[in-house]
């Protein structure tokens, strides 16, 4: 893959918006400039052209066109001359006014240019070419600007002059820009995302936790932030793979009287023509040339001789030193989850500690005056039937639960919970996501300046879920209040949050054919319990009461039945066990 560079145009006059600092406008807790920088964070070089901003990461090159306000072509020239860009690089040019821009769009554009068609411009949903969201072969971009500069100068030149020659176009998502106050108002409305879009937004928006060195056995649920490398050969020495005899040279062999067992101190020595009884796992005696399993030999008592049986395979039933791996072997790559299997494998390689991200630490808060955990219920109250099981559900997703509390409906209750000083990376809130008269969570997030990553999802249940990031970096996962919606939403979305925070790639979904999908589907994803028939197909149960979890009793999974699905549609299954 060639080197990559982003030139982010973050100046301009914004005349149609009254001359505001447009890249500094905030959409769901992030500046438009921050959105552009997050989408391009994986590129090799990033250059911001515009007024100097002291809060930007020091890895970002900052510059400004001269004279200030002399247009996009002059700004691009300032950008490419301010950075050390390799000759074979692909350069992405973008304006910092794209509120819905994501990494997928960047990657699609970066992959498009070639030596035959060196310029690719994005096309929006109205089939308009977006010159300020384009990818260029660097040599072509530099040549075109240099030619224009020598012929007519760069001041106030439109992008059309630069892209007048041949270019290709590519339809991509996230091309809607903010040029007017009406555009800004539309961008600030919370979109109703699909589950797939919500997961992508979480992966693109959450910042991975800072890596730290930790004992692996105490870090289940974390993710490796470096390769797991063996510190010892395995086996550490040649050992017997079977119960049998260690022999030296060609047979028949004289049998020594002792038995060599695994873990025995010292090492017997064999001379040519000698054999010794050996147990599985015992290291080989000095002088042994091979191990023969019991089934392939016969012994005589007088004198005590050992012979190989005729017509048996000639094989060595010993494991040589380093047969499984040698020092320096990569047992698991960066990004691998820390599981019991990984801990065991690390122990086999004499590794007890590693650099990891996580595990994610969470506080669970169940909300509402109508919820009661203990004691007799009063009129209008309901029992908290899921607060007690949330720690176990979090643990299944690799999350450590630090606390599990109940929050009453008070004027400042949410702000108190959301700003609490603790070690949590994540707050899981159950209830108060709907935005109704008594639901204060969204208002509290707004007052605190939280960045809303997911505000609504096109699913039933689970449509009112929220994923947000507080100014201090703590993540908030807001779940619907009724038990079935809360649990299914948690198990559907929490693994993605964990992947984003710990820097791992999400596992591909488990798929199954839902035989009655057309009968149970609607205009949005339906989350329904399923049972499996003898022929392997799954059947969804649409008669779900969401006020309790009884519909999940005895079920192995629930299904995310797509909107307007046909029978036997392949559907994502989320396992319950």
N, C-alpha and C positions, 0 to 999 in steps of 0.2 A: 504494500500500500504506500502511495507517495506521501510526502510530508503535507501537512494541512495547516491552513492559517485562516483566521476569521478577521475581517476588517469591519468593525462595528461602528456605524455612523451615528454619533450621539450628540450632534450639534444641531445646526439649522435654526430657522426663525420661528417655526410653528405658527405662521401668520394666521391660519384659519382657526387657531385655538387661542388667539389673543397674545401670542408671543411667550407662552409658558415654556418652562423647561420640560419638553415633552418626554425625553427619556427618564425623567425623574418622577413622572406620574405613577401613582401606585394602583395596581390592579390586584385585588385579593391579597394584600400584604406584601407584594413585590413591585419594585420599580420596573418599568418597561425595560430599562437597561439591564436590570438583574435577570429578567426573563431571557434576554438575548444571550447574556453571559452564561447562564445555566445551560441553555441548549447547546452552546459551543464549548462547554468546559472540557470535553474530551479531545479537542483539537490541539495540535502541537503548539501553535502560537495564536494569541489573541491580541488584537490592537484596537483600542478605543480612540476614535477621533472626535474630539469635542473638548469642552471645558474640563480642566483637570479636576478629578474627584479623588479626594484624599482617602476615601474609605475603600477603594478598589484594591484587590489583591496585588501584591507587588510583582507577581508573575505576569501581570497584564501590562502591555506597553501602552502608554498614553501619549497622545500627540494632538496637534490641532492644525487645521489648514491655515494658510496665510495667503491673502488676508482672511480674517475670521468672517464666516458667512459667505464664502465665495463659491458655494455649491458642492454637490455630491462628487463630481469628478475630481475637483481639487482636493476634497477630503480623502478620496481613495488614494490619490497620489501621495498625500501626506502620510497615509497609513502604510503604504508599501515601501516608502523610503525610510520610515522610522524603525522598521524591524528587519532582522537578518533572515530573509525568506529564501529557502533553497530554490534553485533554478527549476527543479522538477515538481515544485509544490502545486497543490490545488488551493486556490484562494476563494473563500466564501465572502461575498459582499452582502451586508444586510444592514437595514436601518433598525434602530432601537425603538420601534413603534409597533411591534408585533406581539400582542398580548397572549396569543395561543400557540406560539412557536414552541416546538419540541425537538428532541434529539433525532427522532425518526425522520423529520423533514430535513434536518441538516445532513444526516447520513445519506439520504436519497440524492440530494443535490451534489454532495461531494463526490459521489460515485459516478455521476453522469458525464462530466467533460472528458474528452479524449483528444488526441492529436489531430484527428480528422474533424471533430466538432468541438472546438476548445472552449465554448461558452454555453452554459445552460441557465435559462431563466425560469423561475417559478411561474406557474399559472394559477390564478385563484379560482374560487368556485364560480365566478361569473366570466370565466375564460379570458381574464385580463392578464397580460404579461406584467410581471412584477420585476422591473429591472433592479430594484434595490433589495432583491432576494435572489441572488444569482451566484453561480460557481464558475470559476475561470481557471484555465491553465495559467500559472503565474507568468510565464514568458509571453503569452498572448496578451494578458492584461497590461503588462508593462509596456509592450510594444505599441498597443493601441493608444494608451495615454500619452506616451512619448510622441507619437506621430501627431496627435491632436494638439499637444502642447507646443510643438514646433510650428504647427500650421496656423493655429488661431488662439493659442493660450487656453488656460483652464478655467479662468474666472467665469462663474455662472453658466458653465456649459451644462446642458441637460444630459441625462444618462443616454438618451436616444442617440446622441452623437457618438457615444462610446460603443454602443451596441448596434451601430448601423450595419455592420457586416454580418455575415451568417452566424446564427446561433440556434440552438435547440431549445425546446421548452419542455417542462415537466410539471404535471399536475400533482401538487402536494398539499398536505394539510397545514393549517396554521398560518395561512397567508393573509387573513383579514388584518388590516392595519388600523391605526388610530390617527386620523387626519382631522377629525372634527369633534366637537363636544358630544355629538350624537353617537359617534363611533366609540368614544370613551364610555358613555353610559351603557351601550350594548355590551361592551367588554366586561363591565363590572357586574353584569347580571350573572348569577351562578348558572352555568350550563348543566343540563341533565345528561350525565355521561353514561355510556354503557359500562358494564363491569370491566370489560377489557380496557376501555379508555381510562377508567378510574385507576386500574392497576398500573397502566403505563404512566399516568400522571404522578402516582406515588413513587414509582421507580425513578422518574426523571427529576422529581422535586425534592426528595428527602436527602439530606446530607449524611453520608455514612459516619458512624461513630469513630472516634479517634482510636487507632490501634494501641494495644497495650500488651505487655508480656504477662502470661498467666499460666497457672497449672491447668493442663488440659482436662484432667479429671474433674476439676471444679468449674469448668467452662462449657458444660453441655448447652447447646443452643447457639454458641458463638460461631464465628466463621474465621477460618485461617486468613491472616493478612500477610502471610509469607508461605512459601512451600514448606511442607513437612518433610525434612530430610533425615534419613537414617544415620544414626551416630554409631552404629555397630553392624557388623556383618550378621546375617541370619542364614543358616546357623552360625554361631560364633566359632564353632569347630566342627569337623566331620563327625557325624553321629549316625547311629543305627536307625533305620527307618522301620525296622521290623524286629520282632523277637526271633532270634536265630543264633548264628555263629559268626564271629569275626575270624577270618582265616588269613594266613600269610602264605603266598606262593600257590603252587599247584597242589591238588590233593593226590592221594588221601592225606588227611591231617591228623596229627596226634592231639587228642583233646586234653587240655589242661583242666584241672579239677575246679578251679574257682569260677564264679559267675560274676560278670561285669554288669553292674546295674547303673541306671541313670542317676546322676548326682553323686556318684561315688568319688571320694578323694583319691588322688593319685591316678596313675595310668599304667596298667600292665604292659609288658613288652612281649611281642610274639616273634619268634624266630621262624625262618622259612620252614614250612611243613607243619606249623602249629595252629591250633584253633582254640577259641575260648567261647564259652556261652555268653551271649550278650542280650541285654534287654532293649526294648524300644526307647530311644532317646539317650542312651548311653554314648559317651564319646568313644571314638575308635581307639583301640590300643595302639601303641607305637609299633610299627612294622606291619600292621594289618593292611592287606591289599584289597579286601572286599568283604561284604557281609552276605551271607546266604540265609534266607529265611528257613524256618523249621520245616516247612512243607517240602522243601527241595533237597533235603539231606536225610541220610540214614547213618546211625552210629552203631559201632560194635563195642562190646564191653572188654574183651580180652584179646589183644590189648585194646585200650580205648581209642578207636579210630573213627574218623568222620569221613564219609564219602558223599559226593554229589550224586543224586539219583539220576538214572539215565533218562533222556528225553525231556528234561526240564529246561526252561529258558536259562540261558547264561546271562544273568543280570546281577548288578551290584545293588543290594538293598541297603545302601548307605546314602546319606545326604551329605554332600560336600560342603565345605565352608563357603558361605556367601551364595549358596545355591538359590535362595529366595531373593536376597539383595545384598549388596556390598555397601560399605560406608559411602555416604554421598548420594545414595539412591533416593529419588523423590517418591515418597510413599503417597503423598496427596498434594495436589497443587493449591496455590492461593485461590481462595473463594470456596473451599470445601467446608461444609458444615461440620462442626464438632459434635459428633455423635458417639454413643458407646462403642460402636465398631471402630471409629477413627481413634478413640482413646486407646483401645486395645492394640490396634496396629502400631500406634506411636510407641506404646510400651514395648512391643516386640522389637522396635528399632532403637530402644534405649533413649527415647525422647519423652520427657515429662512436661516440659513447658514449651510454649510457642507464642508468637505474636498473633493476636486475635483481635477481632472487633466483636464486642458483645461479651456475654449474652445481653439481649435487651432486657432492661429492668422496667417494670411497669407498676403503676398504682391503679387499682380498680375502684371506681366510685359509682355506686348506684344512687340515682337521684329521685326525689319526689316525696312530698308529705304523705302521699297515698300509699307509699311502700313501708311495710313494717317487717323487721327481721325477727324480733322475738316479742313475746308477750301476746295478750289477747288482742284481736283485731277490733277496731272501732268501726262504726258505720262509715262506709266509703273507703275503707282501707283494704289493701290486698297484701298477701304474703310475698316477701322477697324470695322467689323460688329459684333464682339463678345466681345471686351474689355469692352464695357459698360454693358454687361449682366453678366460678370464673377462674380462680387460681389454677385448678386442674386443667381447664381448657387452654389457658395461657401456656402452661407447662408443655402441653402436647405440641404447641407451636414453637417451642424453644424459648419461651419468655419466662423470666423470673418475676414472680409477683411479690412486690415489696410490701403492699398493704391492700386491704379490701375494706372499704368504708361506705357509709351511707351519708348522703347529703340531703338535708332538708331544703325546702324552697324558701330561701331568704334573699334579701336584696343584694347582698354582696357575697353570697355563698360560692358562686362559680368563680368569681375573681380570686377569692381566697384559695380555692383548690388549685386553680390554674397558675397561681404565682407562688405556691408553696415552695420553700427551699428543701429539696430532698435530692436523692441520687437517682431519681427516675429519669429514664429516657422517653417514656411513653405514659400518657394518661389515658385510660380506657374509661369513658363515661357511658353509663347505661341510662338512657332516657333523656328527655328534654331536647331532642334533635329536631322536632317537627316544626319549630318556629311559631307555635301557637301562643296564646295569651300567657300561659304559665311557663313557657319554655324559654328560659333566659340564656341558654348556653351560647347561641349564635350571637346574641347581643354582647355578651361578655367577651367573646373572641374578637368581635369588632372593636370594642373599647380598648382591648389590650394590644391591638395592632397585629393580630395573628394573620398569617398568610393561609388562605383557604385553598387547599389542594384539590379536594373533592367536596362539593357542596350538595349535590343531588345525584342519584343513580337511578337509571331506568331498570328497576327490578322490584318484584313483589314477593315477599316483603323486602325491606332494606332500602327503600327509596330515599328515606330522610337521613341516611348516614352522612357523617362529616369526617373528613381527614384534614387537619390543619397543623400548621407549625407556628409555635409561639416565638416571639422575638428572641428568647434565650435558646432556641433550637429544639426545645422539647416538643414532641409530637403528641397531638390529641387525636384519638380515634373515638368518635361519637357514634354510639349504637342506638337503634330504636329501643323503646322501653319495653315492648312486650317480649316475653321470653323466647318464643320461636324466632322472631325477627332478630333479636339480639344475638342469639347463639349462632344462627346460620350466617348472619352478616359477619360476625367475628371470625368464624372459621373460613369464610370466603375471602376476607380482606387482610386479616392479620398476617398470614404468611408472606404477603407482598410487602407489608410494612417491615417485617423482620428482614427480608431479603435486601430491601433498600438500606436499612440502617446498618446491617452487618456486611454489606458489600458482596453478596453472593448472587448468582443468577437463579431466578425462580425455576423450580422444576416444571417441566411441561405438564399440562393438566391430564388427569386420568379421564379417559373418554369411554362412554358406553352407549349402546343403542337403546333409546327409550321407545318401546313398542307403541305406546299410546300417546306419543308426543302431540299429535294434532288435536286430540280431544282435551288436553290439559293446558295447551299454550294459549297466550293472549297477545296483546300488543306490546308487552315488555317481558323481560326474562321473569319466569316464575321459579321460585326456589321451593322444591317439593321433595318429600321423602320418597325413596324408591326401594323396591324389592326386586330380587333377581330370580328369573325363572330357570328351569332346568336347561333350557337351550341357550342360556347366557344373556338373554335380553332383559332389560330392566323395565319395570312398570311403575309409573309415578302415581302417587295418591293425592288427588286434588282436594280431598276433604280435610283440610288442615285447619285446626283451631289454634290461633297464634297466642292465646293467653297462657298456654302451658306447653310442655315438651312431650306430651304423651304420644304425639304422632311419630316421634323418633324412637320410641321404645321398640327394640327388636330389629331396628333398621341398621344396615351396614353403611348407608350413605344417603345423601340428598343430592338432587340433580339441579343444575342451572338450565332449565328448559328454555330454549331460545324462543323469541317472539315469532309467532306464525310458523311454528315448526311443523314438519311433516312426520308421519309415523316412522319409527326406526331412525330418527335423526340422531347423529352422533352428538352426545351431550356431555358437558363436563360434570364429573362426579366428585363430590367432596366426601371423603371417608370419615365416619364418625368414631371408629375405634382406633 
